[in-house]
Amino acid sequence: MTRDPFDRWLEEEFAAPPSAPAGFTDRVMARVDVTAQLAASPAPRVSWREARNLSALPWWVRATMDPAMVLATIVAGASLAWREQLLQFGDDLLAGATRLSPGATAPWAAPLQDPRVMLVVTLALAPSIVWMSVRLYRWGRRLTAR
């Protein structure tokens, strides 16, 4: 079996493991010792109301305590858990909006059955939905600030 020059070069270069610089092992072990002491000390207990105002916590921990984040997580979870029921409810709502009586279709609601029209209506309502979500966020923040 012939050996590639690259394989020979690799074996020559890495035959002996590289040595650590002087004092490197001592510095690493000192850090490990300090880390072990920090892990052994008990963390102070803080209530969740006090923790919301602590800037020492990482941003992602503070974000989980935000009422808007909690509400958004609940709404997202509910919409994932009951997505079939929500879609059926939307279909029923649209069907109810297009009927004045059991056999008749409202003339003003007939264009809503076109998907392009529904897209335009949805895009037209999007700013009001964003505005309402900001209002709900502020309302939730006022409720939890008390």
Secondary structure as UniProt FT lines:
FT   HELIX           5..13
FT   TURN            22..23
FT   HELIX           24..40
FT   HELIX           48..51
FT   TURN            52..53
FT   TURN            55..56
FT   HELIX           59..64
FT   HELIX           67..81
FT   HELIX           83..97
FT   STRAND          99..101
FT   TURN            102..103
FT   STRAND          104..105
FT   TURN            107..109
FT   HELIX           110..113
FT   HELIX           115..145
//
